[in-house]
Amino acid sequence: MRTVKEVSELTGISVRTLQYYDKIGLLPPSGHTDAGYRLYDDAALERLQQILLFRELAFPLSEIKAILESPDFDRNKALRQQIELLELKKEHLETLILFARGIEL
């Protein structure tokens, strides 16, 4: 079991973010110390890795929670949809870059 501080140092996620994830029910701790500090086991770290992947893909936290909690949720479909959205954003950014280069002085 790792403390919230250890998980923060290991993953680069702030303690405050981990506390927020607990507050919204996205990443509850696996247990608590006698003093009330959050503790995380390997399963919680694996869940955090999944959360971080979906965050990198620009999923909102509410969707991430639904994905992780629903056995019926089609993760692959959601990933495909998110990839399509990211590709559209990429095309938009590339168009903006071309436009900016065209008006560059």
C-alpha positions as CSV (number, residue, x, y, z in Angstrom):
1,M,0.0,0.0,0.0
2,R,1.2,3.5,-0.9
3,T,0.3,6.8,0.6
4,V,-1.2,9.6,-1.4
5,K,2.1,11.4,-1.3
6,E,3.9,8.3,-2.6
7,V,1.4,7.9,-5.4
8,S,1.8,11.5,-6.3
9,E,5.5,11.2,-6.5
10,L,5.3,8.0,-8.5
11,T,2.8,9.3,-11.1
12,G,3.4,13.0,-11.2
13,I,-0.2,13.7,-10.3
14,S,-0.6,16.2,-7.5
15,V,-1.9,15.2,-4.1
16,R,-4.7,17.7,-4.6
17,T,-5.8,16.0,-7.8
18,L,-5.8,12.6,-6.1
19,Q,-7.9,14.0,-3.3
20,Y,-10.3,15.4,-5.9
21,Y,-10.5,12.1,-7.7
22,D,-11.4,10.5,-4.3
23,K,-14.0,13.2,-3.6
24,I,-15.8,12.7,-6.9
25,G,-15.6,8.9,-6.6
26,L,-13.3,8.4,-9.5
27,L,-10.4,6.9,-7.5
28,P,-11.3,6.0,-4.0
29,P,-8.4,4.9,-1.8
30,S,-8.0,1.3,-1.0
31,G,-7.8,2.0,2.7
32,H,-6.7,4.6,5.2
33,T,-4.1,4.7,7.9
34,D,-5.0,5.0,11.5
35,A,-4.4,8.7,11.2
36,G,-6.9,8.9,8.2
37,Y,-4.4,9.2,5.4
38,R,-5.4,7.6,2.1
39,L,-3.7,4.4,1.0
40,Y,-3.6,2.9,-2.5
41,D,-2.9,-0.6,-3.6
42,D,-1.8,-2.0,-6.9
43,A,-5.4,-2.2,-8.2
44,A,-5.9,1.5,-7.5
45,L,-2.7,2.3,-9.3
46,E,-3.8,0.3,-12.3
47,R,-7.1,2.3,-12.2
48,L,-5.2,5.5,-12.0
49,Q,-3.2,4.5,-15.1
50,Q,-6.5,4.0,-17.0
51,I,-7.7,7.4,-15.8
52,L,-4.6,9.1,-17.0
53,L,-4.8,7.4,-20.4
54,F,-8.4,8.6,-20.8
55,R,-7.4,12.1,-19.6
56,E,-4.6,12.2,-22.2
57,L,-7.3,11.4,-24.8
58,A,-9.3,14.4,-23.6
59,F,-12.1,12.4,-22.0
60,P,-14.1,14.4,-19.4
61,L,-13.9,13.0,-15.9
62,S,-17.6,12.2,-15.8
63,E,-17.1,9.9,-18.9
64,I,-14.0,8.3,-17.4
65,K,-16.0,7.4,-14.3
66,A,-18.8,6.0,-16.5
67,I,-16.3,3.9,-18.5
68,L,-14.6,2.5,-15.5
69,E,-17.8,1.7,-13.6
70,S,-20.0,0.3,-16.3
71,P,-19.4,-3.3,-17.4
72,D,-21.7,-2.6,-20.4
73,F,-19.9,0.5,-21.6
74,D,-18.2,-0.1,-24.9
75,R,-14.6,1.2,-24.2
76,N,-13.4,0.5,-27.7
77,K,-16.3,2.5,-29.2
78,A,-15.6,5.4,-26.9
79,L,-11.9,5.3,-27.7
80,R,-12.7,5.3,-31.5
81,Q,-15.0,8.2,-31.1
82,Q,-12.5,10.1,-29.0
83,I,-9.8,9.4,-31.6
84,E,-12.1,10.8,-34.3
85,L,-12.6,13.9,-32.3
86,L,-8.9,14.3,-31.7
87,E,-8.2,13.9,-35.4
88,L,-10.8,16.6,-36.2
89,K,-9.1,18.9,-33.7
90,K,-5.7,18.1,-35.3
91,E,-7.0,18.9,-38.8
92,H,-8.4,22.2,-37.4
93,L,-5.1,23.1,-35.8
94,E,-3.2,22.2,-39.0
95,T,-5.5,24.5,-40.9
96,L,-4.9,27.3,-38.4
97,I,-1.1,26.8,-38.7
98,L,-1.3,27.0,-42.5
99,F,-3.4,30.1,-42.2
100,A,-1.1,31.8,-39.7
101,R,1.9,30.9,-42.0
102,G,0.1,32.5,-44.9
103,I,-0.3,35.8,-43.1
104,E,3.1,35.8,-41.5
105,L,5.1,38.9,-42.2
